Amino acid sequence: MFALTVPDEELEFIALRASGPGGQNVNKVATAVQLRYDIRRASLPEPLRERLLARKDARLSREGVLVIKAQRFNSQEKNREDAKRRLLALIEAAAAIPTPRKPTRPTRASRERRMESKLRNSRLKAQRGQRGLSGE
């Protein structure tokens, strides 16, 4: 494949206060980070950009801006690196082109196993019905 890098100029970071537990610092220090990445203006190859925009992802806005919130760590710098890492993982996942499935026919043995299984289930269910009719 290719070495994937995203220029820092294309990334927009916003510092936020993290949600959840955090002791006395939680209301004072903005350690969480929101990364905003505009896919439409990104310096990515066109096919990759289209695949990213076509993804069904709640983090992607209608305008084509990907928003990643990182608040796993207590340090803003670590959260910034975490957000970058998650962005790169998302882009790499979109860069992988899935191989199209080649339709195949089921083998004779698999069809026979399926029919035997259906017959076995049918007999089992028929036995259940007979027990209920005898009035036990």
C-alpha positions as CSV (number, residue, x, y, z in Angstrom):
1,M,0.0,0.0,0.0
2,F,1.3,3.5,0.6
3,A,2.6,5.5,3.6
4,L,-0.3,7.5,4.8
5,T,0.3,10.9,6.3
6,V,-2.1,13.8,7.1
7,P,-0.7,17.3,7.1
8,D,-1.2,19.1,10.5
9,E,-2.6,22.1,8.6
10,E,-5.6,20.0,7.6
11,L,-6.4,19.1,11.2
12,E,-8.4,21.4,13.5
13,F,-8.3,20.7,17.3
14,I,-10.7,22.1,19.8
15,A,-10.0,21.6,23.6
16,L,-13.1,20.5,25.6
17,R,-13.8,19.5,29.1
18,A,-14.1,15.8,29.3
19,S,-17.3,14.1,30.5
20,G,-17.4,11.5,33.2
21,P,-15.5,11.2,36.5
22,G,-12.3,13.2,37.0
23,G,-12.2,14.5,40.5
24,Q,-11.5,18.2,41.2
25,N,-9.9,18.8,37.8
26,V,-12.9,17.8,35.7
27,N,-14.5,21.2,35.8
28,K,-11.3,23.3,35.5
29,V,-9.1,21.7,32.8
30,A,-10.0,21.1,29.2
31,T,-8.3,17.8,28.6
32,A,-10.6,16.3,26.0
33,V,-9.9,17.0,22.4
34,Q,-12.2,17.3,19.4
35,L,-10.5,16.7,16.1
36,R,-12.3,18.1,13.0
37,Y,-11.1,16.9,9.6
38,D,-12.7,18.3,6.4
39,I,-12.6,15.4,4.0
40,R,-13.7,17.4,1.0
41,R,-10.7,19.8,1.3
42,A,-8.3,17.0,2.3
43,S,-5.1,16.3,0.3
44,L,-6.2,12.6,-0.2
45,P,-6.5,10.8,-3.5
46,E,-9.9,11.3,-5.0
47,P,-11.1,7.6,-4.8
48,L,-10.2,7.5,-1.1
49,R,-11.9,10.7,-0.4
50,E,-15.1,9.4,-2.1
51,R,-15.0,6.1,-0.1
52,L,-14.6,8.1,3.1
53,L,-17.5,10.4,2.3
54,A,-19.7,7.3,1.3
55,R,-19.2,5.7,4.7
56,K,-22.2,5.4,7.0
57,D,-20.5,7.0,10.1
58,A,-22.2,9.1,12.7
59,R,-19.0,11.1,13.2
60,L,-19.3,12.4,9.6
61,S,-21.4,15.6,9.0
62,R,-23.4,16.4,5.9
63,E,-20.7,18.9,5.0
64,G,-18.1,16.2,4.9
65,V,-16.4,17.1,8.2
66,L,-15.3,14.1,10.3
67,V,-15.5,14.9,14.0
68,I,-13.5,12.6,16.5
69,K,-13.7,13.2,20.2
70,A,-10.8,11.9,22.3
71,Q,-11.1,11.9,26.1
72,R,-9.5,8.6,27.1
73,F,-6.4,10.2,28.8
74,N,-6.0,12.9,31.4
75,S,-3.6,14.8,29.3
76,Q,-4.6,17.0,26.3
77,E,-1.5,16.0,24.4
78,K,-2.2,12.3,24.7
79,N,-5.8,12.8,23.7
80,R,-4.6,14.8,20.6
81,E,-2.3,11.9,19.6
82,D,-5.2,9.4,20.2
83,A,-7.5,11.4,18.0
84,K,-4.8,11.5,15.2
85,R,-4.2,7.8,15.5
86,R,-8.0,7.1,15.3
87,L,-8.3,9.3,12.2
88,L,-5.4,7.5,10.5
89,A,-7.0,4.1,11.3
90,L,-10.3,5.3,9.8
91,I,-8.5,6.5,6.6
92,E,-6.6,3.2,6.3
93,A,-9.8,1.2,6.7
94,A,-11.3,3.2,3.9
95,A,-8.2,2.8,1.8
96,A,-8.5,-1.0,1.8
97,I,-10.6,-2.0,-1.2
98,P,-12.7,-5.0,-0.4
99,T,-12.3,-7.9,-2.9
100,P,-15.6,-8.6,-4.6
101,R,-17.2,-11.9,-3.6
102,K,-17.3,-14.6,-6.2
103,P,-20.6,-16.4,-6.1
104,T,-20.1,-20.2,-5.6
105,R,-22.5,-23.1,-5.6
106,P,-23.0,-25.3,-2.5
107,T,-21.3,-28.6,-2.7
108,R,-23.3,-31.8,-2.9
109,A,-22.1,-32.9,0.6
110,S,-23.2,-29.6,2.1
111,R,-26.6,-29.9,0.5
112,E,-27.0,-33.4,1.9
113,R,-25.9,-32.2,5.4
114,R,-28.5,-29.5,5.2
115,M,-31.2,-31.9,4.2
116,E,-30.2,-34.3,7.0
117,S,-30.3,-31.5,9.5
118,K,-33.8,-30.4,8.3
119,L,-35.0,-34.0,8.6
120,R,-33.6,-34.4,12.1
121,N,-35.3,-31.1,13.2
122,S,-38.5,-32.2,11.6
123,R,-38.6,-35.5,13.4
124,L,-37.7,-33.8,16.7
125,K,-40.6,-31.4,16.4
126,A,-43.0,-34.1,15.3
127,Q,-42.1,-36.0,18.5
128,R,-42.9,-33.0,20.6
129,G,-46.4,-32.8,19.1
130,Q,-47.1,-36.5,19.7
131,R,-46.3,-36.3,23.4
132,G,-48.7,-33.5,24.0
133,L,-51.6,-35.4,22.3
134,S,-51.4,-38.5,24.5
135,G,-52.5,-36.5,27.6
136,E,-49.5,-37.2,29.8
